[in-house]
């Protein structure tokens, strides 16, 4: 008979992992595991059950791939049968959403003890009172040993992650990558919160200043979202998933899931110091002693990761909530060297760039990429959006219109380029992190509202003429290029990429939003 191991403490789960020869402790005390064949999410194998509830609500396509209820039931039955044959199942009762008005009770059923550590780290940890009579709103079944038969079960290949909104169940099989667990619940919240509560779910980090002002940081991988929101002068709400209600910004999670590639104590001290006993390192390599982690080692994957409970960071908001945001930053790593290091957006521009979700991949980050490639991910989180992107953009626009209850009530939105200046990747140089930090600080303190602005042609962006602690020469990107005609050609080229990408949203986005993009 299967032994259910429910809500074990992390120390016990670490012991179970080591006993089962599934991981080992690093020199810092963090547990190191290998997630096997999959070291990242598999977006093409994520499905939503198409039934009466979802048929007319979900934005079906290459991101939200439909699967029949019958196929879900077949795989769920296969999962239950598989569970019956195991000597142990690790269950974890947890919560999502730090705002009590929207709190979701989640139970994670896992095959491996370290998957339960991940759930402990990443979800909000219920109190003893919360656990009394705990009944889950949603159940997640994560069993890497259960594989699908594509011909029989309607999947693409053996691995899958399937969300059933009617049954409030997520099943994950054929993959041990833990990120599928957290992103499954995030996808569910991206459906539930806008539809039922008029809350905007956001793929962003958030922090709070000494005066209580909240800031949001949106950005795709490699743009600096985690780095820039971990500010010693501001308290962290969370680094990845948040909700924006009528009264607050709140974290969905109780931990952080950070990339560790090239991590160092000097560049990111808060993350570095958080990697201790209780943290879970995935797919990292070791130095010669076999215990000290080598963060430059990408022999398994470039997507090396660590999860840790948010209390491993000292400078946090302990209730995981903040007031309505006063500043919003859209971070982009523009490898074409076109976008200014910081510019101020109107509401319509904010909605346009939110829907676009632009950044650029550079040579060497993925096989086959030899020159910068524009990447667009709607709302900076397209893989997790069950609804059409314009639904979330409309909600963002309405919340910007409403403003805040403090100060002048105005919400400022900024587009920040953490990428290249003086030319594209390979010719120009990356904008110094110290300058980016100074620009964000100037925006947060209101000093960028006291300077003059110029209009940037083509993209029609308002660019500051000066910024404290930043050389004026780098603020206007055209001035940083040796040949201004080369810049103009590159700017037109990037603008055309924006326009081509936005074509698919033109029918559902308003003319005002469409005209807010580059011309």
ZIDA-V104965 format. One record per pair of residues at least 24 apart in sequence whose C-alpha atoms are under 8 Angstrom apart, sorted by the first residue. I is the first residue (numbers start at 1). J is the second residue. If there is no record, write none. Layout:
I:J
I:J
This chain:
1:84
1:85
1:87
2:83
2:84
2:85
2:86
2:87
2:88
2:89
3:86
3:87
3:88
3:89
4:88
4:89
4:90
4:91
5:88
5:89
5:90
5:91
6:90
6:91
6:92
6:93
7:90
7:91
7:92
7:93
8:92
10:117
10:120
10:278
11:278
13:113
13:114
13:116
13:117
14:113
14:114
14:117
16:113
17:112
17:113
17:114
25:291
26:291
26:292
26:293
27:291
27:292
27:293
28:275
28:276
28:277
28:292
29:275
29:276
29:277
29:278
29:279
30:275
30:276
30:277
30:278
30:279
30:280
30:281
31:277
31:278
31:279
31:280
31:281
32:280
32:281
32:282
32:283
32:284
33:114
33:280
33:281
33:282
33:283
34:282
34:283
34:284
35:175
35:176
35:177
35:178
35:282
35:283
36:175
36:176
36:177
37:175
38:175
38:176
38:177
39:177
39:283
39:301
39:303
39:304
40:177
40:179
40:303
41:177
41:179
41:180
42:160
43:383
44:156
45:155
45:156
45:157
45:159
45:160
45:161
46:160
46:161
46:162
47:160
47:161
47:162
47:163
48:162
48:163
48:164
48:165
49:162
49:163
49:164
49:165
51:166
53:165
53:166
54:165
57:387
58:386
58:387
58:388
59:386
59:387
59:388
60:386
63:382
63:383
64:383
64:385
64:386
67:154
67:155
68:154
71:152
71:153
71:154
72:153
72:162
72:164
74:153
75:148
75:153
76:171
78:146
79:141
79:143
79:146
82:146
90:116
91:116
92:116
92:119
92:120
93:126
93:131
93:134
93:136
94:119
94:120
94:123
94:124
94:125
94:126
95:123
95:124
95:125
95:126
96:123
96:124
96:252
96:253
97:124
97:242
97:243
97:250
97:251
97:252
97:253
98:124
98:250
98:251
98:252
98:253
98:319
98:320
98:321
99:250
99:251
99:321
102:193
104:137
104:138
105:134
105:135
105:136
105:137
105:138
106:136
106:137
106:138
106:139
106:140
107:136
107:138
107:139
107:140
108:139
108:140
108:141
108:142
109:139
109:140
109:141
109:142
110:141
110:142
110:143
111:142
111:143
111:144
111:145
112:143
114:280
115:178
117:278
117:280
118:178
118:280
118:307
118:308
119:181
119:182
120:309
121:254
121:255
121:256
121:279
121:307
121:308
121:309
121:310
122:182
122:253
122:254
122:255
122:256
122:257
122:307
122:308
122:309
123:182
123:252
123:253
123:254
123:255
124:252
124:253
124:254
124:255
125:254
137:168
138:168
138:169
138:170
139:168
139:169
139:170
140:169
140:170
140:171
140:172
140:181
141:169
141:170
141:171
141:172
142:171
142:172
142:173
142:176
142:181
143:172
143:173
143:174
143:175
143:176
144:172
144:173
144:174
144:175
144:176
145:173
145:174
145:175
146:173
146:174
147:173
147:174
148:173
148:174
163:188
183:384
184:384
186:241
186:252
186:384
187:384
187:385
187:386
190:384
190:385
190:386
190:387
191:385
191:386
191:387
194:392
198:245
198:395
199:243
199:244
199:245
199:246
200:243
200:244
200:245
200:392
200:395
200:396
201:241
201:242
201:243
201:244
201:392
202:241
202:242
202:243
202:244
202:379
203:240
203:241
203:242
203:379
203:380
203:381
204:239
204:240
204:241
204:242
205:229
205:237
205:238
205:239
205:240
205:241
205:242
206:236
206:237
206:238
206:239
206:242
207:234
207:235
207:236
207:237
207:238
207:322
208:234
208:235
208:236
208:237
208:317
208:322
209:233
209:234
209:235
210:234
212:322
212:323
213:322
213:323
213:324
213:325
213:326
214:249
214:322
214:323
214:324
214:325
214:326
214:327
215:325
215:326
215:327
215:328
215:329
215:444
216:325
216:327
216:328
216:329
217:328
217:329
217:330
217:331
218:328
218:329
218:330
218:331
218:380
219:330
219:331
219:332
219:357
219:359
219:380
220:331
220:332
220:357
220:358
220:359
220:377
220:380
220:381
222:333
223:331
223:332
223:333
223:359
223:418
223:419
224:331
224:418
225:331
226:258
227:268
228:437
230:270
232:315
234:315
235:315
235:316
235:317
236:315
236:316
236:317
237:316
237:317
237:318
237:320
237:321
237:322
238:310
238:320
244:324
246:324
247:323
247:324
248:321
248:322
248:323
248:324
249:321
249:322
249:323
249:324
249:325
250:320
250:321
250:322
251:320
251:321
254:309
254:310
254:320
255:307
255:308
255:309
255:310
255:311
256:306
256:307
256:308
256:309
256:310
257:305
257:306
257:307
257:308
258:305
258:306
258:307
259:303
259:304
259:305
259:306
260:295
260:303
260:304
260:305
260:306
261:295
261:296
261:297
261:298
261:302
261:303
261:304
261:305
262:295
262:296
263:295
263:296
264:295
270:313
271:313
273:312
273:313
274:308
274:312
274:313
275:306
275:308
275:312
278:308
278:309
279:306
279:307
279:308
279:309
280:306
280:307
280:308
281:305
281:306
281:307
282:306
324:403
324:404
324:405
325:404
325:411
326:403
326:404
326:409
326:410
326:411
326:412
327:411
327:412
327:413
327:414
327:443
327:444
328:411
328:412
328:413
328:414
329:413
329:414
329:415
329:416
330:354
330:413
330:414
330:415
330:416
331:415
331:416
331:417
331:418
332:358
332:359
332:360
332:415
332:416
332:417
332:418
332:419
333:359
333:360
333:417
333:418
333:419
333:420
334:359
334:360
334:417
334:418
334:419
334:420
335:359
335:360
335:361
335:362
335:372
335:373
335:419
335:420
335:424
335:425
336:360
336:372
336:420
336:423
336:424
336:425
336:490
336:494
337:419
337:420
337:421
337:422
337:423
337:424
337:425
337:428
337:477
338:420
338:421
338:423
338:424
338:477
338:478
338:487
338:490
338:491
338:494
339:417
339:477
340:416
340:417
340:463
340:475
340:476
340:477
341:415
341:416
341:417
341:418
341:431
341:436
341:474
341:475
341:477
342:414
342:415
342:416
342:417
342:439
342:463
342:464
342:475
343:414
343:415
343:416
343:461
343:462
343:463
343:464
344:412
344:413
344:414
344:415
344:461
344:462
344:463
345:412
345:413
345:414
345:415
345:461
345:462
346:413
347:397
347:400
347:401
347:413
348:397
348:512
348:513
348:516
349:513
349:516
349:517
350:397
350:413
351:393
351:394
351:396
351:397
351:513
352:513
352:514
352:516
352:517
353:517
354:378
354:379
354:380
354:393
355:379
355:380
355:389
355:390
355:393
356:380
356:498
356:501
356:502
357:381
362:425
371:425
372:425
374:494
374:497
376:501
390:505
390:508
390:509
421:474
421:477
421:480
421:481
422:477
422:478
422:479
422:480
422:481
422:482
423:480
423:481
423:487
435:469
435:470
438:468
438:469
438:470
439:467
439:468
439:470
442:467
442:468
458:491
458:492
458:495
458:518
458:519
459:495
459:517
459:518
459:519
460:517
460:518
460:519
495:519
